[in-house]
Amino acid sequence: MASAGSPGPGGVPAVPVASGHSIPVLGLGTSHHGGYSHGAVVHALQKCGIRHIDTAKRYGCESLLQRAIRESGVKREDLWITTKLWHSDYGYENTKKACLESCERLGVEYLGVCKSIGVSNFLISHLEQLKEDCVITPHVNQVEYHPFQRPQELVDYCRSRDIVFEGYCPLAKGEALTHPAVIQLAKKYSRTPAQICIRWSIQNGIVTIPKSTKAERIEENCKVFDFTIAEDDVEILNGMHDGRHVSWDPTSIV
Ligand SMILES: NC(=O)c1ccc[n+]([C@@H]2O[C@H](COP(=O)([O-])OP(=O)(O)OC[C@H]3O[C@@H](n4cnc5c(N)ncnc54)[C@H](OP(=O)(O)O)[C@@H]3O)[C@@H](O)[C@H]2O)c1
């Protein structure tokens, strides 16, 4: 079982990143799918100890997050913010410009001066190719990860190169919450199916970013640091991998 790390500013454990910073093991997702809730983000920051927000230019909510972060009163230096550029931003000058524009929308002074560099949906072949072309090893790789999609070989590869593996769609967009094995474990541990999925992901050493637009669900999703799933139950969840993607499959990207 991987260690969840030591507590960061909001009380959520954080793990070291090769850039010299540390990333909270639990973050809040945002998206262009399923809506955005200002109140839920403020609640996550003020009441749930969330200090890690995941967004992207494509999600269209960077400027909304600026307002929520400001209203929450949480200091920039206590926050890990991930944003992502889009394909149209590839290339040195375009990337620099897009980073600065994201900073402006988010109302923050750094990202543009990027403290840590990440990639997303990179498989081993993509990371190997990157090794040929770039001098900096990405600090983070954000990839789909939930009980139906557990790319262990990629996780091991990232670990061997000191790349933090960050898992998105930890609830399989809700699909995992109705699986009988998850429900059974939720009953066994007196937790909810969402808490079982999130705790399992974190116990597997994965930085985990569930999304919810509902304050009470965010609270629920954050209450995962006061119990442990036993090793044989972790194995049950590990055994649910069937290779399905609920987001998209980057295999065909060359
Ligand atoms: N890099 C990429 O290519 C990529 C792709 C996809 C996602 N992501 C990132 O990963 C984050 C999470 O992924 P995701 O939103 O697709 O999937 P997810 O976190 O697995 O699931 C989110 C869905 O589950 C519901 N939900 C959340 N908490 C719940 C709870 N406690 N009980 C019942 N339902 C619950 C949410 O609905 P409500 O809002 O109604 O609660 C929403 O419909 C995204 O927000 C984004 O930041 C990255």
The ligand as a Gaussian input file, in Angstrom:
#p B3LYP/6-31G(d) Opt

LIG

0 1
 N       -7.370000      15.018000     -18.458000
 C       -8.481000      14.547000     -18.988000
 O       -8.540000      14.162000     -20.167000
 C       -9.704000      14.444000     -18.110000
 C      -10.839000      13.774000     -18.593000
 C      -11.948000      13.671000     -17.747000
 C      -11.911000      14.227000     -16.475000
 N      -10.811000      14.896000     -16.049000
 C      -10.751000      15.533000     -14.700000
 O      -11.177000      14.590000     -13.714000
 C      -12.263000      15.126000     -12.961000
 C      -13.190000      14.019000     -12.530000
 O      -13.685000      13.298000     -13.617000
 P      -15.249000      13.218000     -14.029000
 O      -15.958000      14.388000     -13.485000
 O      -15.322000      12.981000     -15.461000
 O      -15.719000      11.886000     -13.298000
 P      -15.937000      11.407000     -11.768000
 O      -15.274000      12.311000     -10.813000
 O      -15.584000       9.958000     -11.774000
 O      -17.512000      11.465000     -11.598000
 C      -18.218000      12.668000     -11.567000
 C      -19.697000      12.332000     -11.559000
 O      -20.037000      11.656000     -10.345000
 C      -21.041000      12.399000      -9.631000
 N      -20.669000      12.334000      -8.215000
 C      -19.620000      12.963000      -7.602000
 N      -19.568000      12.628000      -6.300000
 C      -20.601000      11.769000      -6.071000
 C      -21.058000      11.108000      -4.914000
 N      -20.455000      11.238000      -3.739000
 N      -22.148000      10.302000      -5.046000
 C      -22.782000      10.152000      -6.237000
 N      -22.380000      10.772000      -7.375000
 C      -21.299000      11.568000      -7.289000
 C      -21.015000      13.793000     -10.199000
 O      -22.311000      14.373000     -10.219000
 P      -22.690000      15.730000      -9.406000
 O      -21.889000      16.854000      -9.964000
 O      -24.146000      15.845000      -9.675000
 O      -22.367000      15.429000      -7.965000
 C      -20.569000      13.544000     -11.658000
 O      -21.672000      13.202000     -12.454000
 C      -12.899000      16.137000     -13.932000
 O      -13.681000      17.054000     -13.243000
 C      -11.667000      16.748000     -14.566000
 O      -11.104000      17.709000     -13.694000
 C       -9.694000      15.003000     -16.832000

